[in-house]
Amino acid sequence: MKTIYKNSLIACTVAMTAVTFTACDEVGENDRYILGEAIKVERGVLLEDFTGQNCINCPEAHKVIEQLEEQYGEDKFIAVSIHCGGFGISTSRTNFETGRIGLMTEEGNAIMEAYGIQSFPMGVINMGNPMVYDLWPTAVREGLQKETDVNIDLNVEYTPHEGGQIGTITAKADIISGSDRMANIQFWILENGIVASQRSTTETMPDYVHNNVFRAQIFNGLKGNQISLTNGFTTEVEGSIETRWTDKERWQPENLSVVAFVSDNTGVLQVVKKPLFPKTDSESEKTE
């Protein structure tokens, strides 16, 4: 038996004004990422990385994300870089002709506001408390080892529109829970390989490659749609969104992924990530 929820949203936005903050946290050399011993991975872990193109210490946080992805795999450690706040550059300021590209969205600012983020870089793991990036490795390691009774089977499809750069992303999740509970589900759109400026402690890098960039959410609100999970039964949730190809945002479908996560009042119960298009053999070899 399946319980089916459906939602279709075309380029949804959240009306939220960006808030300017002044702190850009720096972490000492001795407090940075250290590889740990192998662990038994029980579940996926979601890291919301609150960042900005004018945050001079954010590239150091991005390095920690890359190391964690290498250690645990992008299918289990799922990072989402949310450009927001006073250090972000809004998509509204994008000018492709001059090479100025902004990555901050109103939806990203709404997520920042929901957590009360006031300094950067800052991370939230499985919808817990905000923490500085030197604490991420330990928290991720602990999160991966926590058991969960929720599984998500995510399928994504892309239907291009005839004669244009725009298409429709459809995501469908089949969720199985080991107990009866009320929960929420959200789908986020991510993009890799965006070349845009980024400040560091020593320079402004015009050709910085931004990965895991939060582009949009399919359902309204931080947690998304409420669903009812029944022990042993499959709950099916479907949503869709049109890709954006405008003078302010140009999504490249081949670089897009969908992240699906189920949460309740304890935090994220399970999270999965799937690229819009399967990786080629050569791409898979590069990541091994």
C-alpha positions in Angstrom: 0.0 0.0 0.0 1.2 3.5 -0.8 0.2 6.9 0.6 0.8 9.4 -2.2 1.5 13.1 -1.9 2.1 15.3 -4.9 3.1 18.9 -5.3 4.1 21.0 -8.3 5.9 24.3 -8.0 7.2 26.5 -10.7 10.3 28.5 -9.6 9.0 29.0 -6.1 10.4 31.8 -4.0 10.0 32.9 -0.4 9.5 36.6 0.3 12.3 37.4 2.7 14.7 40.3 2.9 18.4 39.6 3.3 19.9 40.5 6.6 23.4 41.9 6.9 25.8 40.4 9.4 29.4 41.4 10.1 31.1 38.4 11.6 33.2 36.1 9.5 34.5 33.3 11.8 38.1 32.1 11.5 39.3 28.8 12.9 42.9 28.2 14.1 45.3 25.9 12.3 45.3 23.4 15.2 41.5 23.1 15.2 41.1 22.0 11.6 40.0 18.8 10.0 41.8 15.5 11.0 41.0 12.2 9.3 39.5 9.6 11.7 39.3 5.8 11.8 36.8 4.0 9.6 33.3 3.8 11.0 30.1 1.9 10.3 27.8 4.3 8.4 24.2 3.8 9.3 22.5 6.7 7.5 23.0 9.9 5.5 24.0 13.2 7.2 22.9 16.7 5.9 25.2 19.6 6.4 23.7 23.1 5.7 26.8 25.3 5.0 25.9 28.9 5.4 28.3 30.8 3.3 28.9 33.9 1.0 31.1 35.0 -1.8 32.4 37.9 0.3 33.1 35.7 3.4 36.9 35.5 3.5 37.1 32.4 5.7 34.4 30.4 3.8 36.9 28.8 1.4 38.5 27.1 4.5 35.1 25.7 5.3 34.7 24.5 1.7 38.0 22.6 2.1 36.6 20.8 5.1 33.5 19.8 3.1 35.7 18.4 0.3 37.6 16.3 2.8 34.5 15.0 4.4 33.0 14.1 1.0 36.2 12.3 0.1 36.2 10.4 3.3 32.6 9.4 3.5 31.2 9.8 0.0 28.8 12.4 -1.4 26.0 9.8 -1.1 26.2 9.7 2.7 27.7 13.1 3.6 25.5 15.5 1.8 26.5 19.2 2.0 24.4 22.1 0.8 26.1 25.5 0.5 23.5 28.1 1.2 24.7 31.6 0.0 23.0 34.2 2.2 23.3 37.2 4.5 25.6 40.1 4.4 28.4 38.2 2.8 26.3 36.9 0.0 25.9 38.4 -3.5 22.3 38.3 -4.7 21.3 36.6 -7.9 19.5 39.9 -8.6 23.0 41.5 -9.1 24.1 39.0 -11.7 25.3 40.4 -15.0 26.5 37.6 -17.3 28.0 40.1 -19.8 30.4 41.5 -17.2 31.0 38.2 -15.6 29.4 39.1 -12.3 27.5 36.2 -10.9 25.5 36.2 -7.6 24.5 33.0 -5.8 22.4 34.3 -2.9 18.6 33.6 -3.1 15.6 34.8 -1.1 15.0 31.2 -0.2 18.5 30.8 1.2 18.0 33.9 3.3 14.8 32.4 4.7 16.6 29.3 5.7 19.3 31.4 7.4 16.7 33.4 9.3 15.0 30.2 10.5 18.2 29.1 12.2 19.2 32.6 13.4 22.6 32.5 11.7 24.6 35.6 12.6 28.2 34.7 11.6 29.9 33.0 8.8 31.0 30.3 7.9 28.5 28.4 10.0 27.0 24.9 9.6 23.9 23.0 10.7 24.1 19.3 10.8 20.8 17.3 10.5 18.9 20.4 11.6 20.6 20.6 14.9 22.4 23.7 16.4 24.6 26.0 14.3 28.4 25.3 14.8 31.7 26.5 13.4 33.4 24.4 10.8 36.2 23.0 13.0 33.4 21.1 14.8 31.8 19.6 11.7 34.0 16.5 11.3 33.2 15.2 14.8 29.5 16.0 14.4 29.3 14.4 11.0 31.1 11.3 12.2 28.7 10.9 15.1 25.7 11.6 12.9 26.6 8.9 10.3 26.7 6.3 13.1 23.2 6.9 14.4 20.7 4.4 13.4 17.5 5.4 11.7 14.3 3.4 10.7 13.6 5.7 7.8 14.7 4.9 4.2 14.2 7.0 1.1 14.3 5.7 -2.5 14.7 8.8 -4.6 14.1 8.9 -8.4 14.6 12.1 -10.5 13.7 12.9 -14.1 14.4 15.8 -16.4 12.1 16.8 -19.2 13.5 19.5 -21.5 11.2 22.0 -23.0 11.2 22.1 -26.8 13.4 24.7 -28.3 14.8 26.2 -25.1 17.2 26.0 -22.2 14.4 25.3 -19.7 13.1 22.0 -18.5 11.1 20.4 -15.7 12.7 18.5 -12.8 10.5 15.8 -11.3 11.5 14.2 -8.0 9.7 11.2 -6.5 10.6 9.7 -3.1 9.3 6.4 -1.8 9.7 6.5 2.0 9.5 3.5 4.3 9.4 3.9 8.1 9.8 1.4 10.9 7.2 3.2 13.0 4.1 5.3 12.7 4.9 9.0 12.9 4.2 12.4 11.4 7.1 13.9 9.5 8.1 16.4 6.8 9.8 16.0 3.5 11.6 18.6 1.4 13.4 18.5 -2.0 16.3 20.9 -2.6 18.0 21.6 -6.0 21.8 21.9 -5.9 24.3 22.8 -8.6 28.0 22.1 -8.9 30.7 23.7 -11.0 29.5 27.3 -10.9 32.4 29.6 -11.7 32.0 32.9 -9.8 34.0 35.2 -7.6 35.0 34.3 -4.0 37.0 36.3 -1.5 39.6 34.7 0.7 41.9 36.0 3.4 44.5 36.9 0.8 42.7 37.7 -2.5 39.5 37.9 -4.5 39.4 34.8 -6.8 37.3 35.6 -9.9 37.2 32.0 -11.2 36.4 30.1 -8.0 34.5 26.9 -8.5 31.4 26.8 -6.3 29.9 23.3 -5.6 26.9 22.1 -3.7 25.2 25.4 -4.3 21.6 25.7 -3.0 19.5 26.8 -6.0 15.9 26.3 -4.9 13.4 24.2 -2.9 10.4 22.5 -4.3 8.1 22.7 -1.3 7.5 25.8 0.8 9.1 26.3 4.1 12.3 25.0 5.7 11.0 21.5 6.4 8.6 21.3 3.4 5.4 19.3 3.3 4.0 17.3 6.2 3.5 13.6 5.6 2.1 10.7 7.6 4.4 7.6 7.8 3.0 4.2 8.6 5.1 1.3 9.8 6.0 -1.1 7.0 4.1 0.9 4.3 5.5 3.0 1.5 4.7 6.7 1.4 5.2 8.3 -2.0 5.9 12.0 -2.4 6.3 13.7 -5.8 7.3 17.3 -6.6 8.4 19.2 -9.7 10.1 22.5 -10.5 11.2 24.3 -13.7 14.8 25.0 -14.2 15.8 28.7 -14.5 17.5 30.2 -17.5 17.2 34.0 -17.2 19.4 37.1 -17.2 20.0 36.4 -13.5 20.2 32.6 -13.1 21.3 30.0 -15.6 21.0 26.5 -14.2 23.1 23.9 -16.1 21.0 20.7 -16.0 24.1 18.4 -16.3 25.4 19.9 -13.0 22.2 19.7 -11.0 21.3 17.3 -8.2 18.2 16.8 -6.0 18.5 16.3 -2.3 15.5 14.8 -0.4 15.3 14.7 3.3 12.7 13.6 5.8 12.6 15.3 9.3 10.6 15.6 12.4 11.0 17.6 15.6 14.2 15.6 16.5 15.9 16.7 13.2 16.7 14.9 9.9 15.7 11.3 9.9 17.2 10.4 6.6 18.7 12.3 3.6 19.6 11.2 0.1 21.1 12.9 -3.0 20.8 12.0 -6.6 22.2 13.8 -9.7 19.8 14.8 -12.4 21.8 12.8 -14.9 23.7 9.6 -14.1 27.5 10.0 -14.0 29.4 8.6 -16.9 32.0 5.8 -16.3 34.8 8.3 -16.7 33.2 10.7 -14.1 32.7 7.8 -11.7 36.3 6.8 -12.0 37.5 10.3 -11.1 35.5 10.2 -7.8 36.7 6.8 -6.7 
